Amino acid sequence: MAATVRLGTCSFADEGLLKAWYPRGVSTSKARLGYYAERFDTVEIDSTYYHLPDPAVTGRWAQRTPPEFVFHVKAHGSMTHHEPAEQERAFAEFRASIAPLELSGKLRGILLQYHPRFVKSSEARDELSRVRALLDPLVPLVEFRHRSWLDEDERADTLSLLEHHGLAYVSVDAPPTRASNVLPTVPAATHRVAYVRFHGRNVKTWNIRAERSSQRFDWMYSEEELEHHAPRVVHVDGRNAIVGVDHDPSGSPAVSR
């Protein structure tokens, strides 16, 4: 069966989009989402990492996009080892805030971007084992930020763990550095949905204390760099793929499949 590949950006209201992409006159949230949805068929909502949205807002997202449009939403920080929180309550409160979007049928998956402190351990494995039940039937999209999960001697075990628990692995393109919070780019699928995120390759800004995420992910991918990734995306084993651009419409694409 041929895979469906979707292309989109991380947020339809990112600073880069507002400054350089939307035409003059497209200045309200409604107008921007409508304009965006005419040109892309998926988007990743990242603002939910910082605060839970009003359900009325998530309902309007569904109303303002075509029937075939697909959303992916980043989990709130309390859900991914960023803040002390009781796991079940954190997931329940999050799902309540996005319930209208989920009920619309346009919400595909939840991006769980784990903190660099989330090191591979028996406790971390146990935490992951509970995620699917807390999000079902939504697809849990798991992005690690500590290399212990993808070191060569741990890689096969990590991918097997995700597949066993029904979790979709998120492949990331990031700066070429050995920093512990930068993982190697490993194209793989552990679920029928595969997800690829392009963060850019700016080594100098990756770990700076930035006021805006656009300062950290300041990178313009060249055609050669993107061509290098194309075969990897095409050959990832999965049934659907989603590609998203991280923070800069002129820069990094992300793929979900």
TIMI-195850 format. One record per residue (C-alpha): residue number from 1; residue in one letter; x, y, z. Coordinates in pm, 1 decimal, padded with zeros to 6 digits. Each point is the difference from the previous one (the first is absolute). Example, Ala and Ser with C-alpha at 12.3 -4.5 7.8 and 13.67 -1.06 7.14 Angstrom:
<atoms>
<atom num="1" residu="A" east="01230.0" north="-00450.0" up="00780.0"/>
<atom num="2" residu="S" east="00137.0" north="00344.0" up="-00066.0"/>
</atoms>
This chain:
<atoms>
<atom num="1" residu="M" east="00000.0" north="00000.0" up="00000.0"/>
<atom num="2" residu="A" east="00133.3" north="00342.4" up="-00093.9"/>
<atom num="3" residu="A" east="00070.3" north="00232.0" up="00290.6"/>
<atom num="4" residu="T" east="-00163.2" north="00339.0" up="00039.1"/>
<atom num="5" residu="V" east="00266.4" north="00265.3" up="00056.2"/>
<atom num="6" residu="R" east="-00112.7" north="00328.0" up="00154.8"/>
<atom num="7" residu="L" east="00206.4" north="00317.8" up="00020.5"/>
<atom num="8" residu="G" east="-00053.2" north="00269.9" up="00258.1"/>
<atom num="9" residu="T" east="00158.6" north="00240.0" up="00245.3"/>
<atom num="10" residu="C" east="00031.8" north="00012.0" up="00375.6"/>
<atom num="11" residu="S" east="-00265.7" north="00264.8" up="00071.2"/>
<atom num="12" residu="F" east="-00201.6" north="00201.1" up="-00248.0"/>
<atom num="13" residu="A" east="00073.2" north="00317.5" up="00198.9"/>
<atom num="14" residu="D" east="00376.6" north="-00023.6" up="00037.3"/>
<atom num="15" residu="E" east="00198.5" north="00324.3" up="-00005.2"/>
<atom num="16" residu="G" east="00167.1" north="-00091.9" up="-00328.5"/>
<atom num="17" residu="L" east="-00333.9" north="-00062.2" up="-00168.0"/>
<atom num="18" residu="L" east="-00147.3" north="00324.7" up="00132.4"/>
<atom num="19" residu="K" east="00295.4" north="00207.9" up="-00117.3"/>
<atom num="20" residu="A" east="00084.2" north="-00155.7" up="-00332.8"/>
<atom num="21" residu="W" east="-00271.5" north="-00229.1" up="-00130.8"/>
<atom num="22" residu="Y" east="-00353.2" north="00123.4" up="00058.0"/>
<atom num="23" residu="P" east="-00100.2" north="00273.9" up="-00244.1"/>
<atom num="24" residu="R" east="-00115.0" north="00340.8" up="00114.3"/>
<atom num="25" residu="G" east="-00356.7" north="-00008.9" up="00124.5"/>
<atom num="26" residu="V" east="00021.2" north="-00357.1" up="00130.7"/>
<atom num="27" residu="S" east="00031.2" north="00114.2" up="00357.9"/>
<atom num="28" residu="T" east="-00255.6" north="-00183.6" up="00216.2"/>
<atom num="29" residu="S" east="00025.0" north="-00352.9" up="00134.0"/>
<atom num="30" residu="K" east="-00300.6" north="-00103.0" up="-00210.3"/>
<atom num="31" residu="A" east="00146.2" north="00145.8" up="-00319.4"/>
<atom num="32" residu="R" east="00343.0" north="-00147.4" up="00061.1"/>
<atom num="33" residu="L" east="-00124.6" north="-00352.1" up="00064.1"/>
<atom num="34" residu="G" east="-00223.5" north="00019.1" up="-00305.5"/>
<atom num="35" residu="Y" east="00287.5" north="00122.6" up="-00218.4"/>
<atom num="36" residu="Y" east="00234.1" north="-00263.2" up="00143.5"/>
<atom num="37" residu="A" east="-00248.3" north="-00285.6" up="-00050.6"/>
<atom num="38" residu="E" east="-00033.6" north="00089.5" up="-00368.3"/>
<atom num="39" residu="R" east="00372.4" north="-00072.4" up="-00043.5"/>
<atom num="40" residu="F" east="00082.0" north="-00273.5" up="00252.6"/>
<atom num="41" residu="D" east="-00198.5" north="-00303.1" up="00112.7"/>
<atom num="42" residu="T" east="00136.6" north="-00032.2" up="00352.8"/>
<atom num="43" residu="V" east="00134.9" north="00212.6" up="00283.0"/>
<atom num="44" residu="E" east="00164.2" north="-00060.4" up="00333.5"/>
<atom num="45" residu="I" east="-00134.0" north="00215.3" up="00285.3"/>
<atom num="46" residu="D" east="00287.7" north="00080.9" up="00236.0"/>
<atom num="47" residu="S" east="-00157.0" north="00264.6" up="00225.0"/>
<atom num="48" residu="T" east="-00172.4" north="-00275.9" up="00198.6"/>
<atom num="49" residu="Y" east="00337.0" north="-00091.3" up="00149.7"/>
<atom num="50" residu="Y" east="-00003.1" north="00327.2" up="00196.4"/>
<atom num="51" residu="H" east="-00366.7" north="00034.7" up="00092.8"/>
<atom num="52" residu="L" east="-00321.2" north="-00197.1" up="-00038.2"/>
<atom num="53" residu="P" east="-00225.4" north="00154.0" up="-00265.3"/>
<atom num="54" residu="D" east="-00362.7" north="00097.2" up="00049.0"/>
<atom num="55" residu="P" east="-00215.4" north="-00281.3" up="-00146.0"/>
<atom num="56" residu="A" east="-00193.0" north="00265.3" up="-00192.3"/>
<atom num="57" residu="V" east="00322.4" north="00091.3" up="-00179.9"/>
<atom num="58" residu="T" east="00083.9" north="-00358.6" up="-00094.5"/>
<atom num="59" residu="G" east="-00355.0" north="-00038.2" up="-00129.3"/>
<atom num="60" residu="R" east="00047.5" north="00299.7" up="-00228.3"/>
<atom num="61" residu="W" east="00319.6" north="-00153.7" up="-00139.3"/>
<atom num="62" residu="A" east="-00207.4" north="-00293.3" up="-00118.0"/>
<atom num="63" residu="Q" east="-00274.0" north="00221.6" up="-00143.7"/>
<atom num="64" residu="R" east="00244.1" north="00214.3" up="-00198.7"/>
<atom num="65" residu="T" east="00178.7" north="-00279.9" up="-00185.6"/>
<atom num="66" residu="P" east="-00104.8" north="-00234.0" up="-00283.2"/>
<atom num="67" residu="P" east="-00139.9" north="-00347.0" up="00079.4"/>
<atom num="68" residu="E" east="00324.4" north="-00176.0" up="-00098.2"/>
<atom num="69" residu="F" east="00226.7" north="00228.7" up="00206.1"/>
<atom num="70" residu="V" east="00200.9" north="-00167.3" up="00279.3"/>
<atom num="71" residu="F" east="00124.9" north="00147.0" up="00329.2"/>
<atom num="72" residu="H" east="00276.8" north="-00118.9" up="00229.9"/>
<atom num="73" residu="V" east="00025.6" north="00162.5" up="00340.7"/>
<atom num="74" residu="K" east="00301.9" north="00021.9" up="00228.1"/>
<atom num="75" residu="A" east="-00058.5" north="-00134.0" up="00349.7"/>
<atom num="76" residu="H" east="00003.1" north="00244.5" up="00289.2"/>
<atom num="77" residu="G" east="00329.9" north="00017.7" up="00188.4"/>
<atom num="78" residu="S" east="-00152.7" north="-00166.2" up="00305.6"/>
<atom num="79" residu="M" east="-00052.4" north="-00317.2" up="-00204.0"/>
<atom num="80" residu="T" east="00358.3" north="-00056.5" up="-00108.6"/>
<atom num="81" residu="H" east="00221.3" north="00014.3" up="00305.7"/>
<atom num="82" residu="H" east="00038.5" north="00378.8" up="-00010.7"/>
<atom num="83" residu="E" east="-00204.9" north="00083.2" up="00307.8"/>
<atom num="84" residu="P" east="-00089.6" north="-00205.9" up="00304.4"/>
<atom num="85" residu="A" east="-00348.3" north="-00130.5" up="-00075.3"/>
<atom num="86" residu="E" east="-00210.3" north="-00303.8" up="00060.7"/>
<atom num="87" residu="Q" east="-00003.6" north="-00167.0" up="-00340.6"/>
<atom num="88" residu="E" east="-00365.2" north="-00101.7" up="-00026.3"/>
<atom num="89" residu="R" east="-00133.2" north="00339.1" up="00107.9"/>
<atom num="90" residu="A" east="00235.0" north="00188.3" up="-00233.0"/>
<atom num="91" residu="F" east="-00109.6" north="-00206.6" up="-00299.8"/>
<atom num="92" residu="A" east="-00369.7" north="00028.9" up="00090.7"/>
<atom num="93" residu="E" east="00013.3" north="00380.3" up="00033.2"/>
<atom num="94" residu="F" east="00182.7" north="00026.3" up="-00330.7"/>
<atom num="95" residu="R" east="-00252.7" north="-00215.6" up="-00183.4"/>
<atom num="96" residu="A" east="-00288.1" north="00199.8" up="00142.3"/>
<atom num="97" residu="S" east="00152.2" north="00318.2" up="-00144.8"/>
<atom num="98" residu="I" east="00024.9" north="-00147.0" up="-00350.9"/>
<atom num="99" residu="A" east="-00319.7" north="-00207.4" up="00013.4"/>
<atom num="100" residu="P" east="-00187.6" north="00194.9" up="-00274.3"/>
<atom num="101" residu="L" east="00291.1" north="-00047.4" up="-00238.4"/>
<atom num="102" residu="E" east="00016.4" north="-00371.0" up="00078.6"/>
<atom num="103" residu="L" east="-00376.1" north="-00039.7" up="-00045.2"/>
<atom num="104" residu="S" east="00025.7" north="00162.1" up="-00342.9"/>
<atom num="105" residu="G" east="00207.2" north="-00293.9" up="-00122.9"/>
<atom num="106" residu="K" east="00280.2" north="00230.5" up="-00117.0"/>
<atom num="107" residu="L" east="00238.8" north="-00067.8" up="00287.5"/>
<atom num="108" residu="R" east="00242.7" north="-00278.8" up="-00088.7"/>
<atom num="109" residu="G" east="00275.4" north="-00004.1" up="00260.4"/>
<atom num="110" residu="I" east="00155.9" north="00154.1" up="00309.2"/>
<atom num="111" residu="L" east="00367.8" north="00096.4" up="-00009.5"/>
<atom num="112" residu="L" east="00170.2" north="-00102.9" up="00324.1"/>
<atom num="113" residu="Q" east="00329.8" north="00187.3" up="-00000.6"/>
<atom num="114" residu="Y" east="00183.9" north="-00134.0" up="00302.2"/>
<atom num="115" residu="H" east="00239.9" north="00211.8" up="00201.2"/>
<atom num="116" residu="P" east="00377.0" north="-00068.7" up="-00022.6"/>
<atom num="117" residu="R" east="-00028.4" north="-00114.9" up="00362.5"/>
<atom num="118" residu="F" east="-00214.2" north="-00288.4" up="-00124.9"/>
<atom num="119" residu="V" east="00291.4" north="-00243.2" up="-00021.2"/>
<atom num="120" residu="K" east="-00052.2" north="-00362.0" up="-00093.8"/>
<atom num="121" residu="S" east="-00063.7" north="-00197.1" up="00318.8"/>
<atom num="122" residu="S" east="-00244.9" north="-00251.9" up="00140.4"/>
<atom num="123" residu="E" east="-00207.6" north="00285.5" up="00145.3"/>
<atom num="124" residu="A" east="-00012.4" north="00175.7" up="-00337.4"/>
<atom num="125" residu="R" east="-00098.5" north="-00323.4" up="-00174.0"/>
<atom num="126" residu="D" east="-00284.0" north="-00043.4" up="00249.9"/>
<atom num="127" residu="E" east="-00119.5" north="00354.8" up="-00065.1"/>
<atom num="128" residu="L" east="-00008.9" north="-00063.9" up="-00374.4"/>
<atom num="129" residu="S" east="-00192.4" north="-00322.3" up="00050.1"/>
<atom num="130" residu="R" east="-00294.9" north="00198.9" up="00141.6"/>
<atom num="131" residu="V" east="-00022.7" north="00260.8" up="-00274.6"/>
<atom num="132" residu="R" east="-00202.5" north="-00188.6" up="-00263.2"/>
<atom num="133" residu="A" east="-00291.2" north="-00068.6" up="00235.2"/>
<atom num="134" residu="L" east="-00009.0" north="00367.0" up="00104.2"/>
<atom num="135" residu="L" east="-00025.6" north="00123.1" up="-00359.8"/>
<atom num="136" residu="D" east="-00185.8" north="-00274.9" up="-00183.3"/>
<atom num="137" residu="P" east="-00123.2" north="00018.5" up="-00277.3"/>
<atom num="138" residu="L" east="00234.6" north="00292.4" up="-00076.1"/>
<atom num="139" residu="V" east="00349.9" north="-00087.5" up="-00119.3"/>
<atom num="140" residu="P" east="00276.4" north="00068.7" up="00255.1"/>
<atom num="141" residu="L" east="00295.1" north="00152.5" up="-00190.3"/>
<atom num="142" residu="V" east="00313.6" north="-00043.0" up="00210.9"/>
<atom num="143" residu="E" east="00299.1" north="00231.5" up="-00039.9"/>
<atom num="144" residu="F" east="00299.5" north="-00058.7" up="00223.4"/>
<atom num="145" residu="R" east="00245.4" north="00272.2" up="00097.7"/>
<atom num="146" residu="H" east="00270.3" north="-00213.0" up="00162.3"/>
<atom num="147" residu="R" east="00235.5" north="-00211.0" up="-00206.2"/>
<atom num="148" residu="S" east="-00011.8" north="-00295.1" up="00241.6"/>
<atom num="149" residu="W" east="-00313.8" north="-00114.6" up="-00185.8"/>
<atom num="150" residu="L" east="00173.8" north="-00019.5" up="-00337.3"/>
<atom num="151" residu="D" east="00357.6" north="-00095.5" up="00080.3"/>
<atom num="152" residu="E" east="00098.0" north="-00280.7" up="-00234.9"/>
<atom num="153" residu="D" east="-00021.3" north="-00269.4" up="00266.8"/>
<atom num="154" residu="E" east="-00344.0" north="00125.5" up="00117.2"/>
<atom num="155" residu="R" east="-00160.3" north="00094.4" up="-00332.1"/>
<atom num="156" residu="A" east="-00159.5" north="-00333.0" up="-00091.1"/>
<atom num="157" residu="D" east="-00136.4" north="-00045.8" up="00351.8"/>
<atom num="158" residu="T" east="-00151.2" north="00351.0" up="00004.3"/>
<atom num="159" residu="L" east="-00175.6" north="-00044.9" up="-00334.5"/>
<atom num="160" residu="S" east="-00127.4" north="-00341.4" up="00108.8"/>
<atom num="161" residu="L" east="-00130.0" north="00152.1" up="00324.3"/>
<atom num="162" residu="L" east="-00193.6" north="00267.6" up="-00186.6"/>
<atom num="163" residu="E" east="-00147.2" north="-00249.4" up="-00244.7"/>
<atom num="164" residu="H" east="-00101.4" north="-00235.6" up="00280.3"/>
<atom num="165" residu="H" east="-00195.5" north="00275.8" up="00175.5"/>
<atom num="166" residu="G" east="-00160.0" north="00143.0" up="-00314.3"/>
<atom num="167" residu="L" east="00205.3" north="00320.3" up="00002.2"/>
<atom num="168" residu="A" east="00113.9" north="00181.0" up="-00315.5"/>
<atom num="169" residu="Y" east="00367.5" north="00088.6" up="-00014.0"/>
<atom num="170" residu="V" east="00084.2" north="00357.9" up="-00100.8"/>
<atom num="171" residu="S" east="00310.8" north="00029.1" up="-00216.4"/>
<atom num="172" residu="V" east="00177.5" north="00334.3" up="00036.0"/>
<atom num="173" residu="D" east="00254.2" north="00184.2" up="-00210.6"/>
<atom num="174" residu="A" east="00217.0" north="00215.9" up="00226.4"/>
<atom num="175" residu="P" east="00346.3" north="00159.7" up="00010.6"/>
<atom num="176" residu="P" east="00298.6" north="-00234.8" up="-00044.2"/>
<atom num="177" residu="T" east="00132.2" north="00002.1" up="00355.1"/>
<atom num="178" residu="R" east="00068.7" north="-00249.0" up="00277.6"/>
<atom num="179" residu="A" east="-00195.1" north="00201.4" up="00258.0"/>
<atom num="180" residu="S" east="-00205.2" north="-00234.0" up="00216.7"/>
<atom num="181" residu="N" east="-00325.8" north="00174.7" up="-00094.5"/>
<atom num="182" residu="V" east="00055.4" north="-00046.5" up="-00375.6"/>
<atom num="183" residu="L" east="-00085.6" north="-00340.0" up="-00142.6"/>
<atom num="184" residu="P" east="00125.9" north="-00156.7" up="-00321.7"/>
<atom num="185" residu="T" east="-00240.5" north="00004.2" up="-00293.1"/>
<atom num="186" residu="V" east="-00141.4" north="-00350.8" up="-00011.3"/>
<atom num="187" residu="P" east="-00270.3" north="-00060.3" up="-00263.5"/>
<atom num="188" residu="A" east="-00231.3" north="-00264.6" up="00140.9"/>
<atom num="189" residu="A" east="-00366.8" north="-00073.2" up="00063.7"/>
<atom num="190" residu="T" east="-00150.1" north="-00175.7" up="00299.9"/>
<atom num="191" residu="H" east="-00363.5" north="00070.4" up="-00090.0"/>
<atom num="192" residu="R" east="-00211.6" north="00034.6" up="-00313.1"/>
<atom num="193" residu="V" east="00050.3" north="00375.6" up="00044.9"/>
<atom num="194" residu="A" east="00361.2" north="00114.1" up="-00037.7"/>
<atom num="195" residu="Y" east="00099.7" north="00354.1" up="00093.8"/>
<atom num="196" residu="V" east="00306.8" north="00198.3" up="-00106.2"/>
<atom num="197" residu="R" east="00092.0" north="00341.4" up="00138.9"/>
<atom num="198" residu="F" east="00264.8" north="00231.8" up="-00142.5"/>
<atom num="199" residu="H" east="00149.3" north="00223.9" up="00269.1"/>
<atom num="200" residu="G" east="00280.2" north="00152.1" up="-00206.3"/>
<atom num="201" residu="R" east="00374.3" north="-00045.1" up="00039.8"/>
<atom num="202" residu="N" east="00115.6" north="00313.6" up="00175.9"/>
<atom num="203" residu="V" east="00251.1" north="-00132.6" up="00252.4"/>
<atom num="204" residu="K" east="00076.8" north="00348.2" up="00138.3"/>
<atom num="205" residu="T" east="-00358.1" north="00072.0" up="00106.7"/>
<atom num="206" residu="W" east="-00126.3" north="-00344.1" up="00102.7"/>
<atom num="207" residu="N" east="00064.5" north="00036.9" up="00373.1"/>
<atom num="208" residu="I" east="-00017.5" north="00375.2" up="00044.2"/>
<atom num="209" residu="R" east="-00244.3" north="00161.2" up="00239.4"/>
<atom num="210" residu="A" east="-00231.1" north="00160.4" up="-00252.4"/>
<atom num="211" residu="E" east="-00307.4" north="00214.2" up="00049.7"/>
<atom num="212" residu="R" east="-00155.3" north="-00147.1" up="-00315.2"/>
<atom num="213" residu="S" east="00028.1" north="-00347.9" up="-00144.5"/>
<atom num="214" residu="S" east="00070.5" north="00151.7" up="-00341.7"/>
<atom num="215" residu="Q" east="00337.2" north="00113.1" up="00135.8"/>
<atom num="216" residu="R" east="00098.9" north="-00357.5" up="00078.2"/>
<atom num="217" residu="F" east="-00135.5" north="-00157.2" up="-00317.1"/>
<atom num="218" residu="D" east="00143.1" north="00262.5" up="-00233.6"/>
<atom num="219" residu="W" east="00089.9" north="-00204.5" up="-00305.2"/>
<atom num="220" residu="M" east="-00071.3" north="00000.7" up="-00372.1"/>
<atom num="221" residu="Y" east="00013.6" north="-00349.3" up="-00147.6"/>
<atom num="222" residu="S" east="00163.8" north="-00017.3" up="-00339.9"/>
<atom num="223" residu="E" east="-00149.0" north="-00201.8" up="-00284.2"/>
<atom num="224" residu="E" east="00292.2" north="-00241.4" up="00032.3"/>
<atom num="225" residu="E" east="-00072.7" north="-00060.8" up="00369.1"/>
<atom num="226" residu="L" east="-00366.4" north="-00064.3" up="-00069.3"/>
<atom num="227" residu="E" east="00079.8" north="-00227.2" up="-00293.7"/>
<atom num="228" residu="H" east="00220.5" north="-00202.9" up="00233.0"/>
<atom num="229" residu="H" east="-00299.9" north="-00063.5" up="00225.2"/>
<atom num="230" residu="A" east="-00256.3" north="-00074.3" up="-00270.6"/>
<atom num="231" residu="P" east="00095.3" north="-00369.2" up="-00048.3"/>
<atom num="232" residu="R" east="-00007.3" north="-00053.0" up="00377.4"/>
<atom num="233" residu="V" east="-00352.7" north="00135.3" up="00025.8"/>
<atom num="234" residu="V" east="-00125.0" north="-00201.4" up="-00296.3"/>
<atom num="235" residu="H" east="00139.9" north="-00326.1" up="00133.2"/>
<atom num="236" residu="V" east="-00110.2" north="00032.7" up="00362.4"/>
<atom num="237" residu="D" east="-00224.6" north="-00295.4" up="00072.3"/>
<atom num="238" residu="G" east="-00346.1" north="00133.2" up="00074.8"/>
<atom num="239" residu="R" east="-00339.5" north="00065.7" up="-00155.0"/>
<atom num="240" residu="N" east="-00017.1" north="00376.2" up="00045.5"/>
<atom num="241" residu="A" east="00265.3" north="00266.7" up="00032.5"/>
<atom num="242" residu="I" east="-00009.9" north="00359.4" up="00116.8"/>
<atom num="243" residu="V" east="00271.9" north="00248.8" up="-00073.9"/>
<atom num="244" residu="G" east="00013.3" north="00324.5" up="00193.7"/>
<atom num="245" residu="V" east="00211.4" north="00312.1" up="-00008.9"/>
<atom num="246" residu="D" east="00136.6" north="00103.3" up="00336.2"/>
<atom num="247" residu="H" east="-00039.2" north="00370.7" up="00070.1"/>
<atom num="248" residu="D" east="00105.3" north="00145.5" up="-00334.9"/>
<atom num="249" residu="P" east="-00202.6" north="-00040.2" up="-00318.8"/>
<atom num="250" residu="S" east="00307.2" north="00068.7" up="-00209.8"/>
<atom num="251" residu="G" east="00207.9" north="-00243.9" up="00198.1"/>
<atom num="252" residu="S" east="-00077.4" north="-00338.7" up="00147.1"/>
<atom num="253" residu="P" east="-00263.3" north="-00247.5" up="-00118.5"/>
<atom num="254" residu="A" east="-00146.1" north="-00270.0" up="00227.2"/>
<atom num="255" residu="V" east="-00145.6" north="-00325.7" up="-00129.1"/>
<atom num="256" residu="S" east="-00275.8" north="-00206.9" up="00150.5"/>
<atom num="257" residu="R" east="-00090.0" north="-00319.6" up="-00164.7"/>
</atoms>
